[in-house]
Amino acid sequence: MILEFPLLTALASAAAAFALGMFWYHPKVMGARWMEARGKTVTDVQPQGRTMVYTFVLWLVSACFYTFLAELLGAHSVAAFLSLSCLFWVAFAMPPTLMGAMYTGYSMNAVAIDSAYQLAGYYLFALVHITMMAAAGGL
């Protein structure tokens, strides 16, 4: 086993990506641009507790899958984790986001903001995995 604590690594990865979303979609960061691109106002997008829980759970599912693939593929370098993050985004995040925008008519600005957040979340997965492996003496 490459990672000493794979479930802890997945949980930390999900928490990091979720926390990034709290920052990313803040009105003073990307939130105002995102709302404008989606044609929404602050009152339209007030996060509900259930929505926040679902978002965290979905990041956790992604993080568990990422950790599983990292283990399966024997990722043991910074390059391997960064490559896995890019592949995750290209294969699983960006295409459905883009397809959804084409069918719903959402602006490409909104798609770019959402897609960039997903890519950044996957890069955080890599950073957490690299940090955990380094802490365990495996990197």
N, C-alpha and C positions, 0 to 999 in steps of 0.2 A: 504494500500500500504506500503510495507516494505521500498522501496527506495523512498526518497523524490523527486528525479529528475532522473527517469529511463533513459530518452533519453540522458541526460548529462552524466550519468554513462556509458551508452553504447558507447557514443562518446569518452569519456576519456579512456575507455578500449581498443577501436580500436586504438586510437592514441598511447597508451602504447605498444601494440603488434606490431604495424607498426614500431615504433621507435626502438624496440628491434631488428627487422629484419635488420634495417640499421646497427646496431652494430654487430649482430650475423654473418652476411654474409660479414663483412669487411675482407679483405685479412689477416689482422693481428689477427683476432679472429678465425672464422671457415671458412671464405671465400676461403682461399687458399686450405684447405683440401677438401672443397666442390667442387671447380673447378677441382681439381685433380681427385676426385672420379667420377665426371661427364665427365671427359675428355675435359674440357673447358679451355679457356685462359681468361685473363682479358678482351681482346677485344671482346670475344664471349658473355660476360655477362654484357655489359654496360647497366645499367637500362635506359629505355626510360621513358619519362614523363607519357605517357599513361599507361605503365606497373605499374608505381608507384601509379597512381590514382586507377587503377583496384585493386591493392593489398590492398590499404587502404579501398576501398569500400567492398571488400570481408571480411576483418577483421571487418568492421562495421556491415555487415550482421551477422557474427558469434557473435559479441558482442550483437547485438539486440536480437538474439535468446537466448543467454546465459542469458541476463537480463530478458527476458520473462520467461524462465524456472525457474530462481531463484525466481522470483515473484510467479509463479504458484505453485512451490514446497514449498514456504514459507521459503526459506533459510534465516537464521538469525544468523548464527554462523560462525566462522572461519572454523570449520570442514566441515560445509555444503558447503561452497563455494569451499574449496579445493577438496572435494569429487566431486562436480559438474564439476570442471576443469578436474579431472582425468577421469570421465565418458565421458565427451566431447571428450577427446583425444582417449580413448579406443574405443568409438563407432563411431566417425565421422572423426577423423583425421588419426590415425595410420593405420586402415585397407585399405582405398583407397591408401594411400601412399605406403604401402607394396605391394598391388596388382599391382599398376602401375609399381613398380620396377620389379616385377616378369615377367610382360609382356614386358617391355621395355629393360630389361637386365641391368638396372642401378645397380651400386654396392650397397651393403648393408651399406657401409660407408656413401654414399650420403643419403640413406634412413634414417640412424640414425641421421645425422645432420639435415635433414629437419624435421623429426619427433620430435626430441628434441626441435627444435625451436617452433613447433606448441604447444607442451606441455608447454613450458615456456610462450608462448603467452596466453594460457588459465590460467596459474597460475597468470599472470599479470591481467587478467580479475578478478580473485578472489581478488587479492590485491586491485584493484581499487574499487570493490564492498565493500570490508571490510572497506576501508578507507572512502568511501562515507557514509556508514551506521554509522560508528563511528562518523564522523563529524556531522551527523544529530541526534546523540544521540540514535541511534537504536541498538547499539551493545554493 
